[in-house]
């Protein structure tokens, strides 16, 4: 909510019964189909294109360096693994968990195996 008066007396949320929100297409008398999904800038600069990227070994250079820095004090590595386990244990599909383990193994084999082991223990608990 805004309290600085920026919008004057207008409500600052949708569905206000005090002063219903008026949407652009209603004010202009347009249907949703008549509105372009692209802004004027997008029309001038070019439409957004689909883009895919590959995961190569270069992607893991910086995470690996960070893992090594964190490894100077093993307690920090353990804390990171515990934080990851707290999220990964809730992933319902084993194939997704395996993909997570595989990605972290590309950072460091030991990281991936510890994550997998501790996650399995947390799921059983």
N, CA, C and O atoms as CSV, one atom per row, in Angstrom:
chain,resi,resn,atom,element,x,y,z
A,1,UNK,N,N,0.837,-1.188,0.000
A,1,UNK,CA,C,0.000,0.000,0.000
A,1,UNK,C,C,0.875,1.242,0.000
A,1,UNK,O,O,1.982,1.244,0.538
A,2,UNK,N,N,0.358,2.291,-0.611
A,2,UNK,CA,C,1.078,3.566,-0.642
A,2,UNK,C,C,0.412,4.523,0.333
A,2,UNK,O,O,-0.814,4.628,0.377
A,3,UNK,N,N,1.214,5.204,1.098
A,3,UNK,CA,C,0.699,6.166,2.062
A,3,UNK,C,C,1.179,7.578,1.778
A,3,UNK,O,O,0.969,8.479,2.589
A,4,UNK,N,N,1.823,7.781,0.629
A,4,UNK,CA,C,2.397,9.091,0.346
A,4,UNK,C,C,1.500,9.970,-0.516
A,4,UNK,O,O,1.926,11.046,-0.938
A,5,UNK,N,N,0.280,9.546,-0.787
A,5,UNK,CA,C,-0.636,10.362,-1.558
A,5,UNK,C,C,-0.357,10.384,-3.044
A,5,UNK,O,O,-0.926,11.206,-3.761
A,6,UNK,N,N,0.496,9.511,-3.523
A,6,UNK,CA,C,0.879,9.515,-4.925
A,6,UNK,C,C,-0.319,9.353,-5.852
A,6,UNK,O,O,-0.361,9.959,-6.923
A,7,UNK,N,N,-1.279,8.552,-5.457
A,7,UNK,CA,C,-2.445,8.315,-6.305
A,7,UNK,C,C,-3.664,9.128,-5.871
A,7,UNK,O,O,-4.778,8.866,-6.325
A,8,UNK,N,N,-3.464,10.092,-5.013
A,8,UNK,CA,C,-4.587,10.893,-4.547
A,8,UNK,C,C,-5.591,10.023,-3.807
A,8,UNK,O,O,-5.218,9.242,-2.932
A,9,UNK,N,N,-6.868,10.159,-4.161
A,9,UNK,CA,C,-7.911,9.393,-3.495
A,9,UNK,C,C,-8.187,8.055,-4.143
A,9,UNK,O,O,-9.073,7.328,-3.691
A,10,UNK,N,N,-7.454,7.708,-5.190
A,10,UNK,CA,C,-7.686,6.427,-5.856
A,10,UNK,C,C,-7.266,5.274,-4.953
A,10,UNK,O,O,-6.294,5.386,-4.205
A,11,UNK,N,N,-8.002,4.161,-5.024
A,11,UNK,CA,C,-7.568,2.988,-4.264
A,11,UNK,C,C,-6.270,2.459,-4.873
A,11,UNK,O,O,-6.030,2.605,-6.072
A,12,UNK,N,N,-5.443,1.846,-4.036
A,12,UNK,CA,C,-4.168,1.357,-4.545
A,12,UNK,C,C,-4.154,-0.165,-4.663
A,12,UNK,O,O,-3.097,-0.787,-4.555
A,13,UNK,N,N,-5.296,-0.750,-4.878
A,13,UNK,CA,C,-5.392,-2.183,-5.094
A,13,UNK,C,C,-6.578,-2.455,-6.006
A,13,UNK,O,O,-7.500,-1.644,-6.091
A,14,UNK,N,N,-6.556,-3.588,-6.684
A,14,UNK,CA,C,-7.634,-3.965,-7.597
A,14,UNK,C,C,-8.802,-4.508,-6.781
A,14,UNK,O,O,-8.596,-5.072,-5.706
A,15,UNK,N,N,-9.999,-4.348,-7.270
A,15,UNK,CA,C,-11.241,-4.852,-6.672
A,15,UNK,C,C,-11.736,-4.013,-5.513
A,15,UNK,O,O,-12.390,-4.538,-4.612
A,16,UNK,N,N,-11.445,-2.744,-5.512
A,16,UNK,CA,C,-11.976,-1.871,-4.480
A,16,UNK,C,C,-13.452,-1.640,-4.739
A,16,UNK,O,O,-13.838,-1.295,-5.856
A,17,UNK,N,N,-14.278,-1.826,-3.730
A,17,UNK,CA,C,-15.713,-1.568,-3.898
A,17,UNK,C,C,-16.020,-0.092,-3.681
A,17,UNK,O,O,-17.098,0.372,-4.052
A,18,UNK,N,N,-15.096,0.648,-3.089
A,18,UNK,CA,C,-15.305,2.073,-2.850
A,18,UNK,C,C,-15.221,2.845,-4.157
A,18,UNK,O,O,-16.078,3.680,-4.443
A,19,UNK,N,N,-14.212,2.575,-4.936
A,19,UNK,CA,C,-14.024,3.228,-6.228
A,19,UNK,C,C,-13.452,2.180,-7.179
A,19,UNK,O,O,-12.237,1.987,-7.224
A,20,UNK,N,N,-14.314,1.500,-7.939
A,20,UNK,CA,C,-13.840,0.415,-8.801
A,20,UNK,C,C,-12.739,0.870,-9.752
A,20,UNK,O,O,-12.757,1.989,-10.264
A,21,UNK,N,N,-11.796,-0.015,-9.969
A,21,UNK,CA,C,-10.684,0.260,-10.872
A,21,UNK,C,C,-11.174,0.230,-12.308
A,21,UNK,O,O,-11.942,-0.653,-12.690
A,22,UNK,N,N,-10.731,1.193,-13.103
A,22,UNK,CA,C,-11.077,1.227,-14.518
A,22,UNK,C,C,-9.847,0.830,-15.311
A,22,UNK,O,O,-8.783,1.436,-15.183
A,23,UNK,N,N,-10.006,-0.191,-16.127
A,23,UNK,CA,C,-8.896,-0.670,-16.930
A,23,UNK,C,C,-8.878,0.027,-18.276
A,23,UNK,O,O,-9.908,0.487,-18.769
A,24,UNK,N,N,-7.702,0.099,-18.860
A,24,UNK,CA,C,-7.476,0.822,-20.112
A,24,UNK,C,C,-8.469,0.414,-21.194
A,24,UNK,O,O,-9.083,1.274,-21.826
A,25,UNK,N,N,-8.634,-0.902,-21.417
A,25,UNK,CA,C,-9.507,-1.346,-22.501
A,25,UNK,C,C,-10.961,-0.949,-22.250
A,25,UNK,O,O,-11.709,-0.725,-23.202
A,26,UNK,N,N,-11.372,-0.857,-20.983
A,26,UNK,CA,C,-12.739,-0.438,-20.683
A,26,UNK,C,C,-12.929,1.047,-20.978
A,26,UNK,O,O,-13.948,1.448,-21.541
A,27,UNK,N,N,-11.957,1.852,-20.601
A,27,UNK,CA,C,-12.029,3.290,-20.833
A,27,UNK,C,C,-12.019,3.590,-22.330
A,27,UNK,O,O,-12.759,4.459,-22.792
A,28,UNK,N,N,-11.191,2.882,-23.086
A,28,UNK,CA,C,-11.068,3.107,-24.525
A,28,UNK,C,C,-12.120,2.362,-25.341
A,28,UNK,O,O,-12.234,2.578,-26.547
A,29,UNK,N,N,-12.894,1.482,-24.692
A,29,UNK,CA,C,-13.916,0.727,-25.411
A,29,UNK,C,C,-13.339,-0.361,-26.298
A,29,UNK,O,O,-13.902,-0.666,-27.349
A,30,UNK,N,N,-12.242,-0.942,-25.896
A,30,UNK,CA,C,-11.584,-1.985,-26.680
A,30,UNK,C,C,-11.765,-3.343,-26.014
A,30,UNK,O,O,-11.913,-3.436,-24.795
A,31,UNK,N,N,-11.752,-4.382,-26.821
A,31,UNK,CA,C,-11.752,-5.728,-26.255
A,31,UNK,C,C,-10.305,-6.144,-26.028
A,31,UNK,O,O,-9.379,-5.541,-26.569
A,32,UNK,N,N,-10.127,-7.174,-25.228
A,32,UNK,CA,C,-8.771,-7.649,-24.960
A,32,UNK,C,C,-8.087,-8.095,-26.248
A,32,UNK,O,O,-6.873,-7.938,-26.383
A,33,UNK,N,N,-8.842,-8.648,-27.193
A,33,UNK,CA,C,-8.268,-9.122,-28.455
A,33,UNK,C,C,-7.745,-7.968,-29.306
A,33,UNK,O,O,-6.836,-8.156,-30.115
A,34,UNK,N,N,-8.317,-6.773,-29.128
A,34,UNK,CA,C,-7.884,-5.619,-29.914
A,34,UNK,C,C,-6.595,-4.996,-29.385
A,34,UNK,O,O,-5.933,-4.233,-30.087
A,35,UNK,N,N,-6.249,-5.324,-28.156
A,35,UNK,CA,C,-5.029,-4.778,-27.570
A,35,UNK,C,C,-3.836,-5.603,-28.027
A,35,UNK,O,O,-3.900,-6.832,-28.039
A,36,UNK,N,N,-2.776,-4.956,-28.395
A,36,UNK,CA,C,-1.565,-5.654,-28.823
A,36,UNK,C,C,-0.820,-6.164,-27.595
A,36,UNK,O,O,-0.719,-5.453,-26.595
A,37,UNK,N,N,-0.301,-7.374,-27.659
A,37,UNK,CA,C,0.494,-7.858,-26.532
A,37,UNK,C,C,1.881,-7.215,-26.495
A,37,UNK,O,O,2.624,-7.387,-25.529
A,38,UNK,N,N,2.222,-6.477,-27.548
A,38,UNK,CA,C,3.539,-5.851,-27.627
A,38,UNK,C,C,3.417,-4.343,-27.420
A,38,UNK,O,O,2.495,-3.708,-27.932
A,39,UNK,N,N,4.351,-3.784,-26.668
A,39,UNK,CA,C,4.369,-2.341,-26.462
A,39,UNK,C,C,4.858,-1.667,-27.739
A,39,UNK,O,O,5.401,-2.321,-28.629
A,40,UNK,N,N,4.660,-0.365,-27.817
A,40,UNK,CA,C,5.146,0.371,-28.986
A,40,UNK,C,C,6.652,0.200,-29.150
A,40,UNK,O,O,7.152,0.066,-30.267
A,41,UNK,N,N,7.366,0.206,-28.036
A,41,UNK,CA,C,8.816,0.030,-28.109
A,41,UNK,C,C,9.166,-1.332,-28.709
A,41,UNK,O,O,10.058,-1.433,-29.551
A,42,UNK,N,N,8.466,-2.370,-28.275
A,42,UNK,CA,C,8.742,-3.705,-28.807
A,42,UNK,C,C,8.469,-3.769,-30.306
A,42,UNK,O,O,9.178,-4.449,-31.048
A,43,UNK,N,N,7.436,-3.056,-30.740
A,43,UNK,CA,C,7.124,-3.051,-32.170
A,43,UNK,C,C,8.240,-2.373,-32.966
A,43,UNK,O,O,8.570,-2.801,-34.072
A,44,UNK,N,N,8.822,-1.306,-32.392
A,44,UNK,CA,C,9.894,-0.590,-33.087
A,44,UNK,C,C,11.214,-1.341,-33.005
A,44,UNK,O,O,11.932,-1.455,-33.998
A,45,UNK,N,N,11.531,-1.853,-31.825
A,45,UNK,CA,C,12.844,-2.459,-31.597
A,45,UNK,C,C,12.911,-3.912,-32.049
A,45,UNK,O,O,14.000,-4.456,-32.230
A,46,UNK,N,N,11.783,-4.528,-32.226
A,46,UNK,CA,C,11.770,-5.934,-32.630
A,46,UNK,C,C,11.116,-6.786,-31.569
A,46,UNK,O,O,11.251,-6.528,-30.372
A,47,UNK,N,N,10.425,-7.775,-32.005
A,47,UNK,CA,C,9.718,-8.641,-31.069
A,47,UNK,C,C,10.713,-9.538,-30.332
A,47,UNK,O,O,11.796,-9.839,-30.833
A,48,UNK,N,N,10.317,-9.948,-29.144
A,48,UNK,CA,C,11.142,-10.832,-28.334
A,48,UNK,C,C,11.233,-12.187,-29.022
A,48,UNK,O,O,10.234,-12.708,-29.518
A,49,UNK,N,N,12.411,-12.744,-29.049
A,49,UNK,CA,C,12.630,-14.029,-29.701
A,49,UNK,C,C,12.819,-15.121,-28.664
A,49,UNK,O,O,13.299,-14.870,-27.558
A,50,UNK,N,N,12.440,-16.321,-29.030
A,50,UNK,CA,C,12.704,-17.463,-28.168
A,50,UNK,C,C,14.213,-17.688,-28.133
A,50,UNK,O,O,14.892,-17.528,-29.146
A,51,UNK,N,N,14.725,-18.053,-26.982
A,51,UNK,CA,C,16.161,-18.248,-26.841
A,51,UNK,C,C,16.404,-19.464,-25.968
A,51,UNK,O,O,15.779,-19.615,-24.918
A,52,UNK,N,N,17.279,-20.302,-26.384
A,52,UNK,CA,C,17.688,-21.428,-25.557
A,52,UNK,C,C,19.191,-21.362,-25.370
A,52,UNK,O,O,19.920,-20.889,-26.242
A,53,UNK,N,N,19.638,-21.833,-24.244
A,53,UNK,CA,C,21.068,-21.851,-23.980
A,53,UNK,C,C,21.465,-23.257,-23.544
A,53,UNK,O,O,20.628,-24.056,-23.125
A,54,UNK,N,N,22.729,-23.531,-23.650
A,54,UNK,CA,C,23.250,-24.830,-23.254
A,54,UNK,C,C,23.981,-24.697,-21.930
A,54,UNK,O,O,24.571,-23.661,-21.625
A,55,UNK,N,N,23.928,-25.765,-21.156
A,55,UNK,CA,C,24.706,-25.806,-19.928
A,55,UNK,C,C,26.015,-26.503,-20.261
A,55,UNK,O,O,26.046,-27.706,-20.520
A,56,UNK,N,N,27.087,-25.736,-20.253
A,56,UNK,CA,C,28.414,-26.281,-20.543
A,56,UNK,C,C,29.250,-26.250,-19.269
A,56,UNK,O,O,28.812,-25.722,-18.247
A,57,UNK,N,N,30.438,-26.810,-19.331
A,57,UNK,CA,C,31.316,-26.812,-18.160
A,57,UNK,C,C,31.704,-25.400,-17.727
A,57,UNK,O,O,32.014,-25.174,-16.557
A,58,UNK,N,N,31.687,-24.450,-18.661
A,58,UNK,CA,C,32.009,-23.060,-18.313
A,58,UNK,C,C,31.030,-22.492,-17.284
A,58,UNK,O,O,31.392,-21.635,-16.478
A,59,UNK,N,N,29.798,-22.972,-17.320
A,59,UNK,CA,C,28.768,-22.480,-16.404
A,59,UNK,C,C,29.159,-22.764,-14.953
A,59,UNK,O,O,28.749,-22.038,-14.048
A,60,UNK,N,N,29.944,-23.807,-14.731
A,60,UNK,CA,C,30.236,-24.255,-13.372
A,60,UNK,C,C,31.566,-23.745,-12.832
A,60,UNK,O,O,31.948,-24.100,-11.717
A,61,UNK,N,N,32.273,-22.928,-13.587
A,61,UNK,CA,C,33.576,-22.423,-13.142
A,61,UNK,C,C,33.424,-21.552,-11.895
A,61,UNK,O,O,34.115,-21.775,-10.901
A,62,UNK,N,N,32.537,-20.575,-11.936
A,62,UNK,CA,C,32.372,-19.686,-10.781
A,62,UNK,C,C,31.759,-20.402,-9.580
A,62,UNK,O,O,32.245,-20.221,-8.463
A,63,UNK,N,N,30.700,-21.214,-9.766
A,63,UNK,CA,C,30.184,-21.944,-8.599
A,63,UNK,C,C,31.250,-22.848,-7.960
A,63,UNK,O,O,31.300,-22.981,-6.737
A,64,UNK,N,N,32.099,-23.467,-8.793
A,64,UNK,CA,C,33.167,-24.328,-8.273
A,64,UNK,C,C,34.159,-23.502,-7.456
A,64,UNK,O,O,34.600,-23.933,-6.390
A,65,UNK,N,N,34.507,-22.323,-7.951
A,65,UNK,CA,C,35.432,-21.446,-7.219
A,65,UNK,C,C,34.821,-21.013,-5.891
A,65,UNK,O,O,35.514,-20.965,-4.874
A,66,UNK,N,N,33.531,-20.699,-5.896
A,66,UNK,CA,C,32.862,-20.314,-4.649
A,66,UNK,C,C,32.846,-21.482,-3.673
A,66,UNK,O,O,33.092,-21.300,-2.481
A,67,UNK,N,N,32.555,-22.684,-4.175
A,67,UNK,CA,C,32.540,-23.870,-3.321
A,67,UNK,C,C,33.914,-24.074,-2.676
A,67,UNK,O,O,33.999,-24.455,-1.508
A,68,UNK,N,N,34.976,-23.825,-3.422
A,68,UNK,CA,C,36.327,-23.972,-2.876
A,68,UNK,C,C,36.612,-22.911,-1.815
A,68,UNK,O,O,37.266,-23.198,-0.812
A,69,UNK,N,N,36.129,-21.700,-2.027
A,69,UNK,CA,C,36.302,-20.645,-1.019
A,69,UNK,C,C,35.538,-21.013,0.245
A,69,UNK,O,O,36.059,-20.895,1.354
A,70,UNK,N,N,34.303,-21.458,0.069
A,70,UNK,CA,C,33.495,-21.867,1.220
A,70,UNK,C,C,34.165,-23.039,1.934
A,70,UNK,O,O,34.046,-23.176,3.151
A,71,UNK,N,N,34.874,-23.889,1.172
A,71,UNK,CA,C,35.524,-25.065,1.729
A,71,UNK,C,C,36.687,-24.770,2.648
A,71,UNK,O,O,37.193,-25.679,3.306
A,72,UNK,N,N,37.121,-23.540,2.712
A,72,UNK,CA,C,38.209,-23.198,3.628
A,72,UNK,C,C,37.779,-23.426,5.072
A,72,UNK,O,O,38.608,-23.653,5.953
A,73,UNK,N,N,36.471,-23.363,5.298
A,73,UNK,CA,C,35.916,-23.679,6.612
A,73,UNK,C,C,34.772,-24.660,6.384
A,73,UNK,O,O,33.684,-24.252,5.978
A,74,UNK,N,N,35.002,-25.947,6.639
A,74,UNK,CA,C,34.005,-26.981,6.323
A,74,UNK,C,C,32.618,-26.730,6.919
A,74,UNK,O,O,31.614,-27.183,6.369
A,75,UNK,N,N,32.562,-26.021,8.022
A,75,UNK,CA,C,31.251,-25.753,8.620
A,75,UNK,C,C,30.360,-24.988,7.643
A,75,UNK,O,O,29.142,-25.166,7.644
A,76,UNK,N,N,30.956,-24.144,6.815
A,76,UNK,CA,C,30.178,-23.376,5.843
A,76,UNK,C,C,29.658,-24.271,4.723
A,76,UNK,O,O,28.533,-24.098,4.255
A,77,UNK,N,N,30.478,-25.228,4.296
A,77,UNK,CA,C,30.006,-26.171,3.282
A,77,UNK,C,C,28.834,-26.986,3.822
A,77,UNK,O,O,27.846,-27.204,3.122
A,78,UNK,N,N,28.952,-27.432,5.068
A,78,UNK,CA,C,27.865,-28.214,5.670
A,78,UNK,C,C,26.590,-27.392,5.792
A,78,UNK,O,O,25.490,-27.901,5.576
A,79,UNK,N,N,26.743,-26.125,6.137
A,79,UNK,CA,C,25.570,-25.259,6.255
A,79,UNK,C,C,24.890,-25.089,4.895
A,79,UNK,O,O,23.663,-25.116,4.803
A,80,UNK,N,N,25.688,-24.915,3.845
A,80,UNK,CA,C,25.126,-24.795,2.504
A,80,UNK,C,C,24.375,-26.069,2.125
A,80,UNK,O,O,23.259,-26.004,1.609
A,81,UNK,N,N,24.980,-27.215,2.377
A,81,UNK,CA,C,24.320,-28.485,2.051
A,81,UNK,C,C,23.023,-28.620,2.838
A,81,UNK,O,O,22.007,-29.037,2.281
A,82,UNK,N,N,23.040,-28.276,4.123
A,82,UNK,CA,C,21.813,-28.346,4.930
A,82,UNK,C,C,20.727,-27.437,4.365
A,82,UNK,O,O,19.556,-27.813,4.330
A,83,UNK,N,N,21.110,-26.250,3.925
A,83,UNK,CA,C,20.133,-25.332,3.325
A,83,UNK,C,C,19.552,-25.915,2.044
A,83,UNK,O,O,18.351,-25.803,1.799
A,84,UNK,N,N,20.395,-26.534,1.231
A,84,UNK,CA,C,19.914,-27.152,-0.006
A,84,UNK,C,C,18.986,-28.324,0.295
A,84,UNK,O,O,17.944,-28.479,-0.342
A,85,UNK,N,N,19.370,-29.150,1.270
A,85,UNK,CA,C,18.554,-30.314,1.642
A,85,UNK,C,C,17.165,-29.875,2.076
A,85,UNK,O,O,16.179,-30.535,1.749
A,86,UNK,N,N,17.072,-28.775,2.803
A,86,UNK,CA,C,15.768,-28.324,3.301
A,86,UNK,C,C,14.795,-28.024,2.165
A,86,UNK,O,O,13.581,-28.087,2.360
A,87,UNK,N,N,15.305,-27.705,1.004
A,87,UNK,CA,C,14.454,-27.451,-0.159
A,87,UNK,C,C,14.302,-28.695,-1.030
A,87,UNK,O,O,13.192,-29.039,-1.435
A,88,UNK,N,N,15.406,-29.362,-1.314
A,88,UNK,CA,C,15.391,-30.496,-2.247
A,88,UNK,C,C,14.554,-31.650,-1.701
A,88,UNK,O,O,13.949,-32.387,-2.481
A,89,UNK,N,N,14.505,-31.823,-0.387
A,89,UNK,CA,C,13.733,-32.933,0.187
A,89,UNK,C,C,12.245,-32.824,-0.129
A,89,UNK,O,O,11.534,-33.829,-0.112
A,90,UNK,N,N,11.773,-31.624,-0.415
A,90,UNK,CA,C,10.354,-31.419,-0.718
A,90,UNK,C,C,10.015,-31.623,-2.189
A,90,UNK,O,O,8.844,-31.559,-2.565
A,91,UNK,N,N,11.012,-31.867,-3.022
A,91,UNK,CA,C,10.761,-32.134,-4.440
A,91,UNK,C,C,10.131,-33.517,-4.540
A,91,UNK,O,O,10.711,-34.502,-4.083
A,92,UNK,N,N,8.946,-33.592,-5.134
A,92,UNK,CA,C,8.172,-34.834,-5.125
A,92,UNK,C,C,8.639,-35.862,-6.142
A,92,UNK,O,O,8.434,-37.061,-5.948
A,93,UNK,N,N,9.255,-35.418,-7.211
A,93,UNK,CA,C,9.610,-36.325,-8.296
A,93,UNK,C,C,11.085,-36.707,-8.213
A,93,UNK,O,O,11.954,-35.840,-8.296
A,94,UNK,N,N,11.375,-38.005,-8.049
A,94,UNK,CA,C,12.772,-38.453,-7.931
A,94,UNK,C,C,13.646,-38.043,-9.112
A,94,UNK,O,O,14.829,-37.754,-8.930
A,95,UNK,N,N,13.078,-38.014,-10.328
A,95,UNK,CA,C,13.890,-37.645,-11.488
A,95,UNK,C,C,14.325,-36.181,-11.421
A,95,UNK,O,O,15.392,-35.829,-11.924
A,96,UNK,N,N,13.512,-35.330,-10.806
A,96,UNK,CA,C,13.918,-33.929,-10.634
A,96,UNK,C,C,15.012,-33.811,-9.578
A,96,UNK,O,O,15.966,-33.050,-9.741
A,97,UNK,N,N,14.863,-34.579,-8.485
A,97,UNK,CA,C,15.921,-34.570,-7.467
A,97,UNK,C,C,17.238,-35.057,-8.073
A,97,UNK,O,O,18.300,-34.502,-7.787
A,98,UNK,N,N,17.167,-36.095,-8.908
A,98,UNK,CA,C,18.384,-36.608,-9.554
A,98,UNK,C,C,19.025,-35.527,-10.424
A,98,UNK,O,O,20.249,-35.398,-10.451
A,99,UNK,N,N,18.206,-34.752,-11.133
A,99,UNK,CA,C,18.744,-33.669,-11.961
A,99,UNK,C,C,19.456,-32.629,-11.091
A,99,UNK,O,O,20.485,-32.084,-11.489
A,100,UNK,N,N,18.909,-32.359,-9.910
A,100,UNK,CA,C,19.548,-31.422,-8.978
A,100,UNK,C,C,20.894,-31.981,-8.525
A,100,UNK,O,O,21.898,-31.269,-8.518
A,101,UNK,N,N,20.911,-33.265,-8.147
A,101,UNK,CA,C,22.170,-33.882,-7.714
A,101,UNK,C,C,23.207,-33.831,-8.834
A,101,UNK,O,O,24.380,-33.544,-8.593
A,102,UNK,N,N,22.770,-34.111,-10.049
A,102,UNK,CA,C,23.688,-34.094,-11.194
A,102,UNK,C,C,24.288,-32.706,-11.417
A,102,UNK,O,O,25.482,-32.576,-11.684
A,103,UNK,N,N,23.452,-31.673,-11.307
A,103,UNK,CA,C,23.958,-30.307,-11.495
A,103,UNK,C,C,24.963,-29.932,-10.408
A,103,UNK,O,O,26.013,-29.360,-10.701
A,104,UNK,N,N,24.641,-30.253,-9.158
A,104,UNK,CA,C,25.574,-29.922,-8.082
A,104,UNK,C,C,26.836,-30.780,-8.150
A,104,UNK,O,O,27.898,-30.350,-7.700
A,105,UNK,N,N,26.732,-31.987,-8.706
A,105,UNK,CA,C,27.920,-32.823,-8.909
A,105,UNK,C,C,28.848,-32.218,-9.946
A,105,UNK,O,O,30.057,-32.446,-9.907
A,106,UNK,N,N,28.301,-31.459,-10.860
A,106,UNK,CA,C,29.147,-30.797,-11.858
A,106,UNK,C,C,29.925,-29.638,-11.236
A,106,UNK,O,O,30.975,-29.245,-11.746
A,107,UNK,N,N,29.412,-29.099,-10.143
A,107,UNK,CA,C,30.174,-28.094,-9.391
A,107,UNK,C,C,31.301,-28.810,-8.656
A,107,UNK,O,O,32.463,-28.409,-8.728
A,108,UNK,N,N,30.933,-29.890,-7.938
A,108,UNK,CA,C,31.905,-30.681,-7.190
A,108,UNK,C,C,31.278,-32.044,-6.912
A,108,UNK,O,O,30.160,-32.120,-6.402
A,109,UNK,N,N,31.988,-33.115,-7.243
A,109,UNK,CA,C,31.445,-34.476,-7.070
A,109,UNK,C,C,31.017,-34.730,-5.631
A,109,UNK,O,O,29.952,-35.295,-5.384
A,110,UNK,N,N,31.852,-34.309,-4.682
A,110,UNK,CA,C,31.544,-34.532,-3.271
A,110,UNK,C,C,30.296,-33.754,-2.853
A,110,UNK,O,O,29.482,-34.257,-2.079
A,111,UNK,N,N,30.147,-32.551,-3.353
A,111,UNK,CA,C,28.953,-31.754,-3.059
A,111,UNK,C,C,27.705,-32.494,-3.524
A,111,UNK,O,O,26.735,-32.606,-2.775
A,112,UNK,N,N,27.723,-32.995,-4.744
A,112,UNK,CA,C,26.568,-33.721,-5.267
A,112,UNK,C,C,26.248,-34.964,-4.470
A,112,UNK,O,O,25.082,-35.234,-4.184
A,113,UNK,N,N,27.277,-35.734,-4.102
A,113,UNK,CA,C,27.023,-36.976,-3.364
A,113,UNK,C,C,26.555,-36.699,-1.939
A,113,UNK,O,O,25.672,-37.394,-1.436
A,114,UNK,N,N,27.134,-35.693,-1.279
A,114,UNK,CA,C,26.670,-35.342,0.069
A,114,UNK,C,C,25.232,-34.835,0.039
A,114,UNK,O,O,24.426,-35.170,0.907
A,115,UNK,N,N,24.924,-34.032,-0.960
A,115,UNK,CA,C,23.558,-33.524,-1.091
A,115,UNK,C,C,22.585,-34.681,-1.276
A,115,UNK,O,O,21.524,-34.708,-0.652
A,116,UNK,N,N,22.937,-35.628,-2.123
A,116,UNK,CA,C,22.063,-36.775,-2.369
A,116,UNK,C,C,21.893,-37.613,-1.103
A,116,UNK,O,O,20.775,-38.000,-0.764
A,117,UNK,N,N,22.982,-37.892,-0.411
A,117,UNK,CA,C,22.930,-38.715,0.800
A,117,UNK,C,C,22.092,-38.046,1.887
A,117,UNK,O,O,21.217,-38.679,2.478
A,118,UNK,N,N,22.357,-36.783,2.146
A,118,UNK,CA,C,21.631,-36.090,3.219
A,118,UNK,C,C,20.164,-35.873,2.867
A,118,UNK,O,O,19.304,-35.890,3.747
A,119,UNK,N,N,19.880,-35.672,1.602
A,119,UNK,CA,C,18.483,-35.522,1.189
A,119,UNK,C,C,17.740,-36.830,1.398
A,119,UNK,O,O,16.612,-36.830,1.891
A,120,UNK,N,N,18.362,-37.950,1.026
A,120,UNK,CA,C,17.736,-39.262,1.231
A,120,UNK,C,C,17.465,-39.494,2.714
A,120,UNK,O,O,16.408,-40.008,3.079
A,121,UNK,N,N,18.408,-39.120,3.565
A,121,UNK,CA,C,18.219,-39.258,5.012
A,121,UNK,C,C,17.068,-38.383,5.500
A,121,UNK,O,O,16.272,-38.814,6.334
A,122,UNK,N,N,16.979,-37.179,4.994
A,122,UNK,CA,C,15.913,-36.257,5.414
A,122,UNK,C,C,14.545,-36.748,4.958
A,122,UNK,O,O,13.554,-36.567,5.666
A,123,UNK,N,N,14.484,-37.363,3.791
A,123,UNK,CA,C,13.207,-37.875,3.283
A,123,UNK,C,C,12.737,-39.043,4.141
A,123,UNK,O,O,11.544,-39.168,4.418
A,124,UNK,N,N,13.666,-39.899,4.563
A,124,UNK,CA,C,13.321,-41.064,5.393
A,124,UNK,C,C,12.898,-40.654,6.800
A,124,UNK,O,O,12.102,-41.344,7.437
A,125,UNK,N,N,13.428,-39.536,7.283
A,125,UNK,CA,C,13.157,-39.101,8.667
A,125,UNK,C,C,11.732,-38.652,8.866
A,125,UNK,O,O,11.357,-38.261,9.971
